[in-house]
Amino acid sequence: YGKKDLMSYFKGWIGSVMEHIEEDEKDAFKKRVQTGVKKLVGMCKELQVFTGPSMDPDATMVFAYYKDGAAAPTFVYFKDALREVKC
């Protein structure tokens, strides 16, 4: 992924997630997601990208990067795109 590719993905992804966000939460979501998108796009060369078992890139993706000197990656999830499953 390059910066343009990642921005293109996020534009489509945000639109699909917005369909599932309650009307009174949409402005708060836009503000939260904008911060995360800017950070991820700025570090796109450092990212590892993971999809779910469906391998559907239109579903949400998980991003991972290594902080300076870290042996294990830090994973980034957008909570608004996750579905809670009670076990």
MARROKE-71869 format. One record per residue: chain; residue in one letter; x negated, z, y of N, C-alpha, C in turn. Coordinates in pm, 1 decimal, padded with zeros to 6 digits. Example, Ala and Ser with C-alpha at 12.3 -4.5 7.8 and 13.67 -1.06 7.14 Angstrom:
<atoms>
chaine=A&residu=A&n_xx=-01319.0&n_zz=00780.0&n_yy=-00569.0&ca_xx=-01230.0&ca_zz=00780.0&ca_yy=-00450.0&c_xx=-01320.0&c_zz=00780.0&c_yy=-00330.0 .
chaine=A&residu=S&n_xx=-01285.0&n_zz=00708.0&n_yy=-00225.0&ca_xx=-01367.0&ca_zz=00714.0&ca_yy=-00106.0&c_xx=-01290.0&c_zz=00787.0&c_yy=00003.0 .
</atoms>
This chain:
<atoms>
chaine=A&residu=Y&n_xx=-00082.4&n_zz=00000.0&n_yy=-00119.3&ca_xx=00000.0&ca_zz=00000.0&ca_yy=00000.0&c_xx=-00086.4&c_zz=00000.0&c_yy=00125.1 .
chaine=A&residu=G&n_xx=-00046.4&n_zz=-00080.8&n_yy=00221.3&ca_xx=-00103.5&ca_zz=-00075.8&ca_yy=00354.7&c_xx=-00003.2&c_zz=-00006.8&c_yy=00446.6 .
chaine=A&residu=K&n_xx=-00041.8&n_zz=00012.5&n_yy=00571.7&ca_xx=00047.2&ca_zz=00080.7&ca_yy=00666.1&c_xx=00178.3&c_zz=00004.4&c_yy=00684.6 .
chaine=A&residu=K&n_xx=00170.5&n_zz=-00128.8&n_yy=00695.1&ca_xx=00291.4&ca_zz=-00208.8&ca_yy=00712.9&c_xx=00383.8&c_zz=-00197.0&c_yy=00591.7 .
chaine=A&residu=D&n_xx=00324.4&n_zz=-00202.0&n_yy=00472.9&ca_xx=00403.6&ca_zz=-00190.3&ca_yy=00350.0&c_xx=00472.6&c_zz=-00054.5&c_yy=00343.5 .
chaine=A&residu=L&n_xx=00398.8&n_zz=00049.3&n_yy=00376.3&ca_xx=00453.6&ca_zz=00184.1&ca_yy=00369.6&c_xx=00565.5&c_zz=00202.8&c_yy=00472.5 .
chaine=A&residu=M&n_xx=00546.0&n_zz=00151.7&n_yy=00593.9&ca_xx=00651.1&ca_zz=00160.9&ca_yy=00695.8&c_xx=00775.2&c_zz=00083.6&c_yy=00652.7 .
chaine=A&residu=S&n_xx=00755.9&n_zz=-00031.3&n_yy=00593.8&ca_xx=00868.8&ca_zz=-00111.4&ca_yy=00545.8&c_xx=00945.5&c_zz=-00035.4&c_yy=00437.7 .
chaine=A&residu=Y&n_xx=00872.0&n_zz=00026.7&n_yy=00345.3&ca_xx=00936.4&ca_zz=00106.8&ca_yy=00241.2&c_xx=01016.7&c_zz=00219.7&c_yy=00304.2 .
chaine=A&residu=F&n_xx=00955.8&n_zz=00292.6&n_yy=00397.2&ca_xx=01023.0&ca_zz=00407.3&ca_yy=00457.1&c_xx=01148.2&c_zz=00367.2&c_yy=00534.1 .
chaine=A&residu=K&n_xx=01146.9&n_zz=00254.2&n_yy=00601.2&ca_xx=01265.8&ca_zz=00210.2&ca_yy=00674.7&c_xx=01383.3&c_zz=00191.5&c_yy=00580.1 .
chaine=A&residu=G&n_xx=01360.9&n_zz=00123.0&n_yy=00469.6&ca_xx=01467.4&ca_zz=00104.0&ca_yy=00371.1&c_xx=01507.8&c_zz=00234.2&c_yy=00304.8 .
chaine=A&residu=W&n_xx=01409.6&n_zz=00316.0&n_yy=00272.3&ca_xx=01435.0&ca_zz=00442.4&ca_yy=00205.1&c_xx=01516.4&c_zz=00536.8&c_yy=00293.3 .
chaine=A&residu=I&n_xx=01480.4&n_zz=00546.1&n_yy=00421.3&ca_xx=01553.0&ca_zz=00633.9&ca_yy=00512.8&c_xx=01699.1&c_zz=00590.0&c_yy=00521.7 .
chaine=A&residu=G&n_xx=01722.5&n_zz=00459.2&n_yy=00529.1&ca_xx=01859.6&ca_zz=00408.7&ca_yy=00532.9&c_xx=01939.1&c_zz=00447.5&c_yy=00411.0 .
chaine=A&residu=S&n_xx=01877.6&n_zz=00439.1&n_yy=00292.7&ca_xx=01951.4&ca_zz=00474.0&ca_yy=00170.9&c_xx=01974.2&c_zz=00625.3&c_yy=00160.6 .
chaine=A&residu=V&n_xx=01879.2&n_zz=00705.3&n_yy=00206.1&ca_xx=01897.5&ca_zz=00850.3&ca_yy=00202.7&c_xx=02003.6&c_zz=00893.2&c_yy=00304.5 .
chaine=A&residu=M&n_xx=02007.3&n_zz=00826.6&n_yy=00419.5&ca_xx=02104.9&ca_zz=00860.4&ca_yy=00524.0&c_xx=02248.6&c_zz=00849.1&c_yy=00473.6 .
chaine=A&residu=E&n_xx=02271.2&n_zz=00761.0&n_yy=00377.6&ca_xx=02405.8&ca_zz=00745.4&ca_yy=00321.2&c_xx=02452.1&c_zz=00872.7&c_yy=00251.1 .
chaine=A&residu=H&n_xx=02358.9&n_zz=00956.2&n_yy=00208.0&ca_xx=02391.5&ca_zz=01076.8&ca_yy=00132.9&c_xx=02379.3&c_zz=01205.4&c_yy=00215.3 .
chaine=A&residu=I&n_xx=02337.8&n_zz=01192.1&n_yy=00340.3&ca_xx=02322.0&ca_zz=01308.0&ca_yy=00427.9&c_xx=02455.0&c_zz=01331.1&c_yy=00500.3 .
chaine=A&residu=E&n_xx=02494.7&n_zz=01456.3&n_yy=00508.1&ca_xx=02618.5&ca_zz=01488.4&ca_yy=00578.6&c_xx=02603.6&c_zz=01453.8&c_yy=00726.2 .
chaine=A&residu=E&n_xx=02713.0&n_zz=01411.4&n_yy=00786.3&ca_xx=02711.6&ca_zz=01362.7&ca_yy=00924.7&c_xx=02647.9&c_zz=01461.1&c_yy=01022.2 .
chaine=A&residu=D&n_xx=02679.9&n_zz=01589.0&n_yy=01008.0&ca_xx=02626.1&ca_zz=01688.3&ca_yy=01101.4&c_xx=02478.8&c_zz=01720.4&c_yy=01077.2 .
chaine=A&residu=E&n_xx=02421.2&n_zz=01669.6&n_yy=00969.7&ca_xx=02280.0&ca_zz=01693.5&ca_yy=00937.3&c_xx=02190.2&c_zz=01573.5&c_yy=00965.4 .
chaine=A&residu=K&n_xx=02249.2&n_zz=01461.1&n_yy=01002.3&ca_xx=02171.6&ca_zz=01337.4&ca_yy=01015.7&c_xx=02064.2&c_zz=01345.5&c_yy=01124.3 .
chaine=A&residu=D&n_xx=02096.6&n_zz=01404.2&n_yy=01239.0&ca_xx=01996.2&ca_zz=01413.5&ca_yy=01345.7&c_xx=01879.3&c_zz=01501.5&c_yy=01304.7 .
chaine=A&residu=A&n_xx=01908.2&n_zz=01613.1&n_yy=01240.0&ca_xx=01801.8&ca_zz=01703.2&ca_yy=01193.3&c_xx=01715.5&c_zz=01634.1&c_yy=01087.8 .
chaine=A&residu=F&n_xx=01779.3&n_zz=01558.4&n_yy=00999.8&ca_xx=01705.3&ca_zz=01485.2&ca_yy=00897.4&c_xx=01610.6&c_zz=01384.2&c_yy=00962.3 .
chaine=A&residu=K&n_xx=01661.8&n_zz=01307.0&n_yy=01057.9&ca_xx=01578.4&ca_zz=01206.5&ca_yy=01124.1&c_xx=01455.2&c_zz=01270.1&c_yy=01188.1 .
chaine=A&residu=K&n_xx=01473.5&n_zz=01384.4&n_yy=01249.0&ca_xx=01361.6&ca_zz=01453.1&ca_yy=01314.5&c_xx=01259.0&c_zz=01499.9&c_yy=01210.6 .
chaine=A&residu=R&n_xx=01308.1&n_zz=01560.2&n_yy=01101.3&ca_xx=01217.7&ca_zz=01609.1&ca_yy=00996.0&c_xx=01142.1&c_zz=01495.2&c_yy=00929.5 .
chaine=A&residu=V&n_xx=01213.3&n_zz=01390.9&n_yy=00894.9&ca_xx=01152.0&ca_zz=01283.1&ca_yy=00818.5&c_xx=01052.1&c_zz=01205.4&c_yy=00904.7 .
chaine=A&residu=Q&n_xx=01076.3&n_zz=01195.7&n_yy=01034.3&ca_xx=00985.2&ca_zz=01123.6&ca_yy=01122.6&c_xx=00846.0&c_zz=01186.2&c_yy=01121.2 .
chaine=A&residu=T&n_xx=00840.2&n_zz=01317.7&n_yy=01122.3&ca_xx=00711.9&ca_zz=01387.6&ca_yy=01118.7&c_xx=00636.9&c_zz=01356.9&c_yy=00989.2 .
chaine=A&residu=G&n_xx=00707.1&n_zz=01364.7&n_yy=00877.0&ca_xx=00644.7&ca_zz=01338.3&ca_yy=00747.3&c_xx=00599.9&c_zz=01193.9&c_yy=00732.2 .
chaine=A&residu=V&n_xx=00681.7&n_zz=01101.6&n_yy=00778.2&ca_xx=00647.7&ca_zz=00959.0&ca_yy=00767.9&c_xx=00523.1&c_zz=00928.5&c_yy=00850.0 .
chaine=A&residu=K&n_xx=00515.9&n_zz=00980.4&n_yy=00971.2&ca_xx=00397.4&ca_zz=00956.1&ca_yy=01055.1&c_xx=00271.1&c_zz=01007.0&c_yy=00987.5 .
chaine=A&residu=K&n_xx=00280.3&n_zz=01125.7&n_yy=00929.2&ca_xx=00162.8&ca_zz=01182.5&ca_yy=00863.1&c_xx=00121.1&c_zz=01097.0&c_yy=00743.3 .
chaine=A&residu=L&n_xx=00217.3&n_zz=01058.2&n_yy=00660.3&ca_xx=00184.5&ca_zz=00980.5&ca_yy=00541.0&c_xx=00132.8&c_zz=00841.3&c_yy=00575.4 .
chaine=A&residu=V&n_xx=00192.6&n_zz=00776.5&n_yy=00673.2&ca_xx=00146.1&ca_zz=00643.8&ca_yy=00712.3&c_xx=00003.8&c_zz=00652.5&c_yy=00768.3 .
chaine=A&residu=G&n_xx=-00024.9&n_zz=00758.1&n_yy=00841.8&ca_xx=-00158.2&ca_zz=00776.6&ca_yy=00897.3&c_xx=-00265.7&c_zz=00797.8&c_yy=00792.6 .
chaine=A&residu=M&n_xx=-00226.0&n_zz=00843.7&n_yy=00676.1&ca_xx=-00324.8&ca_zz=00868.0&ca_yy=00570.8&c_xx=-00299.8&c_zz=00779.1&c_yy=00448.7 .
chaine=A&residu=C&n_xx=-00240.5&n_zz=00662.8&n_yy=00469.6&ca_xx=-00197.9&ca_zz=00578.1&ca_yy=00357.9&c_xx=-00312.0&c_zz=00539.5&c_yy=00263.4 .
chaine=A&residu=K&n_xx=-00433.3&n_zz=00526.6&n_yy=00312.5&ca_xx=-00544.7&ca_zz=00488.6&ca_yy=00224.9&c_xx=-00585.5&c_zz=00600.8&c_yy=00130.6 .
chaine=A&residu=E&n_xx=-00546.7&n_zz=00723.4&n_yy=00162.9&ca_xx=-00581.7&ca_zz=00838.6&ca_yy=00080.1&c_xx=-00472.8&c_zz=00872.4&c_yy=-00022.1 .
chaine=A&residu=L&n_xx=-00356.8&n_zz=00807.9&n_yy=-00011.0&ca_xx=-00241.1&ca_zz=00847.2&ca_yy=-00092.1&c_xx=-00241.2&c_zz=00787.2&c_yy=-00231.3 .
chaine=A&residu=Q&n_xx=-00189.6&n_zz=00865.7&n_yy=-00322.7&ca_xx=-00149.9&ca_zz=00816.8&ca_yy=-00453.9&c_xx=00002.4&c_zz=00820.5&c_yy=-00451.7 .
chaine=A&residu=V&n_xx=00065.0&n_zz=00719.3&n_yy=-00508.7&ca_xx=00210.9&ca_zz=00708.6&ca_yy=-00503.1&c_xx=00265.8&c_zz=00711.5&c_yy=-00645.4 .
chaine=A&residu=F&n_xx=00370.0&n_zz=00792.9&n_yy=-00666.0&ca_xx=00431.7&ca_zz=00807.7&ca_yy=-00797.4&c_xx=00581.4&c_zz=00780.0&c_yy=-00786.8 .
chaine=A&residu=T&n_xx=00635.3&n_zz=00717.5&n_yy=-00888.9&ca_xx=00780.1&ca_zz=00697.0&ca_yy=-00897.6&c_xx=00834.2&c_zz=00779.5&c_yy=-01013.1 .
chaine=A&residu=G&n_xx=00964.2&n_zz=00785.0&n_yy=-01021.6&ca_xx=01027.8&ca_zz=00855.9&ca_yy=-01131.8&c_xx=01027.9&c_zz=00772.1&c_yy=-01257.7 .
chaine=A&residu=P&n_xx=01090.3&n_zz=00822.5&n_yy=-01363.9&ca_xx=01091.4&ca_zz=00752.0&ca_yy=-01492.2&c_xx=01159.1&c_zz=00614.6&c_yy=-01485.8 .
chaine=A&residu=S&n_xx=01248.2&n_zz=00595.7&n_yy=-01389.6&ca_xx=01316.3&ca_zz=00466.2&ca_yy=-01377.8&c_xx=01223.3&c_zz=00358.6&c_yy=-01321.0 .
chaine=A&residu=M&n_xx=01111.2&n_zz=00401.9&n_yy=-01262.4&ca_xx=01015.8&ca_zz=00311.9&ca_yy=-01197.0&c_xx=01082.5&c_zz=00232.7&c_yy=-01084.4 .
chaine=A&residu=D&n_xx=01187.0&n_zz=00288.6&n_yy=-01027.0&ca_xx=01262.1&ca_zz=00224.2&ca_yy=-00920.2&c_xx=01202.6&c_zz=00264.6&c_yy=-00785.5 .
chaine=A&residu=P&n_xx=01133.9&n_zz=00172.9&n_yy=-00716.9&ca_xx=01073.5&ca_zz=00208.2&ca_yy=-00588.6&c_xx=01177.6&c_zz=00232.7&c_yy=-00479.1 .
chaine=A&residu=D&n_xx=01302.0&n_zz=00188.8&n_yy=-00502.1&ca_xx=01407.6&ca_zz=00215.0&ca_yy=-00404.7&c_xx=01458.8&c_zz=00357.7&c_yy=-00416.5 .
chaine=A&residu=A&n_xx=01427.6&n_zz=00421.3&n_yy=-00526.4&ca_xx=01455.5&ca_zz=00564.2&ca_yy=-00538.6&c_xx=01344.0&c_zz=00634.3&c_yy=-00461.2 .
chaine=A&residu=T&n_xx=01341.8&n_zz=00763.3&n_yy=-00463.7&ca_xx=01236.4&ca_zz=00831.8&ca_yy=-00387.1&c_xx=01102.8&c_zz=00822.9&c_yy=-00460.3 .
chaine=A&residu=M&n_xx=00997.5&n_zz=00827.5&n_yy=-00384.5&ca_xx=00864.1&ca_zz=00829.4&ca_yy=-00441.1&c_xx=00798.6&c_zz=00961.6&c_yy=-00403.0 .
chaine=A&residu=V&n_xx=00699.9&n_zz=00998.9&n_yy=-00480.0&ca_xx=00623.3&ca_zz=01121.2&ca_yy=-00454.6&c_xx=00483.5&c_zz=01077.0&c_yy=-00414.4 .
chaine=A&residu=F&n_xx=00430.0&n_zz=01143.7&n_yy=-00315.5&ca_xx=00298.7&ca_zz=01108.7&ca_yy=-00263.1&c_xx=00202.5&c_zz=01223.3&c_yy=-00289.6 .
chaine=A&residu=A&n_xx=00077.7&n_zz=01187.9&n_yy=-00319.7&ca_xx=-00024.5&ca_zz=01289.4&ca_yy=-00345.6&c_xx=-00151.7&c_zz=01251.1&c_yy=-00270.8 .
chaine=A&residu=Y&n_xx=-00221.6&n_zz=01353.7&n_yy=-00225.6&ca_xx=-00351.5&ca_zz=01333.7&ca_yy=-00161.7&c_xx=-00435.9&c_zz=01457.0&c_yy=-00187.5 .
chaine=A&residu=Y&n_xx=-00565.9&n_zz=01441.4&n_yy=-00171.8&ca_xx=-00659.0&ca_zz=01551.5&ca_yy=-00191.0&c_xx=-00702.8&c_zz=01604.5&c_yy=-00055.4 .
chaine=A&residu=K&n_xx=-00680.4&n_zz=01733.1&n_yy=-00034.2&ca_xx=-00732.6&ca_zz=01796.9&ca_yy=00086.5&c_xx=-00884.4&c_zz=01805.1&c_yy=00073.1 .
chaine=A&residu=D&n_xx=-00952.0&n_zz=01818.6&n_yy=00183.5&ca_xx=-01098.2&ca_zz=01822.7&ca_yy=00181.9&c_xx=-01151.3&c_zz=01923.5&c_yy=00080.2 .
chaine=A&residu=G&n_xx=-01230.0&n_zz=01873.5&n_yy=-00015.0&ca_xx=-01294.2&ca_zz=01959.4&ca_yy=-00113.5&c_xx=-01203.6&c_zz=02010.7&c_yy=-00223.6 .
chaine=A&residu=A&n_xx=-01076.9&n_zz=01974.2&n_yy=-00223.8&ca_xx=-00983.1&ca_zz=02024.6&ca_yy=-00325.3&c_xx=-01004.1&c_zz=01953.8&c_yy=-00458.2 .
chaine=A&residu=A&n_xx=-00991.6&n_zz=02029.6&n_yy=-00565.9&ca_xx=-01003.6&ca_zz=01972.7&ca_yy=-00699.5&c_xx=-00869.4&c_zz=01920.7&c_yy=-00749.3 .
chaine=A&residu=A&n_xx=-00761.3&n_zz=01976.1&n_yy=-00695.0&ca_xx=-00626.7&ca_zz=01935.7&ca_yy=-00736.5&c_xx=-00554.2&c_zz=01872.5&c_yy=-00617.1 .
chaine=A&residu=P&n_xx=-00467.9&n_zz=01775.0&n_yy=-00642.9&ca_xx=-00398.1&ca_zz=01708.3&ca_yy=-00532.6&c_xx=-00286.5&c_zz=01794.1&c_yy=-00473.4 .
chaine=A&residu=T&n_xx=-00249.4&n_zz=01760.3&n_yy=-00352.3&ca_xx=-00131.8&ca_zz=01816.3&ca_yy=-00286.8&c_xx=-00023.3&c_zz=01710.9&c_yy=-00297.1 .
chaine=A&residu=F&n_xx=00093.8&n_zz=01748.7&n_yy=-00346.7&ca_xx=00204.9&ca_zz=01655.5&ca_yy=-00362.3&c_xx=00303.1&c_zz=01671.8&c_yy=-00247.9 .
chaine=A&residu=V&n_xx=00357.0&n_zz=01559.6&n_yy=-00202.5&ca_xx=00452.7&ca_zz=01559.6&ca_yy=-00092.3&c_xx=00584.7&c_zz=01501.9&c_yy=-00142.6 .
chaine=A&residu=Y&n_xx=00689.7&n_zz=01582.7&n_yy=-00129.4&ca_xx=00825.4&ca_zz=01542.5&ca_yy=-00164.4&c_xx=00910.7&c_zz=01553.7&c_yy=-00038.7 .
chaine=A&residu=F&n_xx=01006.3&n_zz=01465.9&n_yy=-00022.0&ca_xx=01104.1&ca_zz=01480.3&ca_yy=00084.9&c_xx=01225.6&c_zz=01549.6&c_yy=00024.4 .
chaine=A&residu=K&n_xx=01248.9&n_zz=01672.8&n_yy=00064.7&ca_xx=01352.0&ca_zz=01754.6&ca_yy=00001.0&c_xx=01491.0&c_zz=01694.6&c_yy=00012.7 .
chaine=A&residu=D&n_xx=01518.1&n_zz=01621.7&n_yy=00118.8&ca_xx=01650.8&ca_zz=01563.4&ca_yy=00136.2&c_xx=01679.0&c_zz=01452.5&c_yy=00035.1 .
chaine=A&residu=A&n_xx=01575.8&n_zz=01401.7&n_yy=-00028.6&ca_xx=01592.1&ca_zz=01294.6&ca_yy=-00126.6&c_xx=01596.5&c_zz=01346.4&c_yy=-00270.2 .
chaine=A&residu=L&n_xx=01588.0&n_zz=01478.3&n_yy=-00285.2&ca_xx=01590.4&ca_zz=01536.3&ca_yy=-00419.4&c_xx=01730.8&c_zz=01584.1&c_yy=-00451.5 .
chaine=A&residu=R&n_xx=01764.7&n_zz=01578.4&n_yy=-00576.3&ca_xx=01893.6&ca_zz=01627.2&ca_yy=-00622.5&c_xx=01869.4&c_zz=01752.4&c_yy=-00705.2 .
chaine=A&residu=E&n_xx=01942.1&n_zz=01857.0&n_yy=-00672.3&ca_xx=01927.0&ca_zz=01983.7&ca_yy=-00744.6&c_xx=01996.6&c_zz=01974.0&c_yy=-00878.8 .
chaine=A&residu=V&n_xx=01925.2&n_zz=02015.7&n_yy=-00981.9&ca_xx=01980.9&ca_zz=02018.9&ca_yy=-01116.4&c_xx=01973.5&c_zz=02162.4&c_yy=-01164.6 .
chaine=A&residu=K&n_xx=02087.1&n_zz=02217.8&n_yy=-01196.2&ca_xx=02089.8&ca_zz=02355.9&ca_yy=-01245.2&c_xx=02080.5&c_zz=02354.1&c_yy=-01396.5 .
chaine=A&residu=C&n_xx=01991.5&n_zz=02434.1&n_yy=-01447.2&ca_xx=01970.8&ca_zz=02439.7&ca_yy=-01592.1&c_xx=02032.9&c_zz=02566.3&c_yy=-01649.0 .
</atoms>
